[in-house]
Amino acid sequence: MKRLILFTVTISLLLLLNTYYYLYYELHKEYPGNEDIIEGFEGKVSIYGVVINKSYDGFYILIEHGPKNKAVKVLSDLDVENGDRVEVLGLLQKDEIIPEKIIVYKKWSYYSIFIRSVIAIPIVVFIFFKYWRFDFRQKRFRRRKNA
């Protein structure tokens, strides 16, 4: 009975914490993000988006939040390609951002995460079922005798 009460209290607290975070996460962010930029905020921001165009003094990224999006010019001499994903921390003024810190994820490296996962999942499943089997009578996994 004590375990059931402890379990119920723990799950209730976790649900309350998750609900609080979901409703008020923007109050605890250090810098405004994509949603605030689309609404017209100017100042020090942290944004992310996809490179859509390059120019002689920087490049443009498309930032999105829900159905809304906006193009922002990043004043930088970094070598980026269309489709690269970029995170930028810097000062935004009139749809131009002067970066303090930039992180670039190349287009191919972003998709390589998914390729590695597709390759790794069958291997992990094979290794797991090589050493374990499911016992339908007791409804739990049991270690194989020959493992």
ABEGO torsion letter per residue (X at the ends): XAAAAAAAAAAAAAAAAAAAAAAAAAAABABBBAAAAAAGBBEBBBBBBBBABBBAAEBBBBBBBEABBBBBBBBBABBBBBGBBBBBBEBBBGGBBBBABBBBBBAAAAAAAAAAAAAAAAAAAAAAAAABBBBAAAGBBBBBAAX
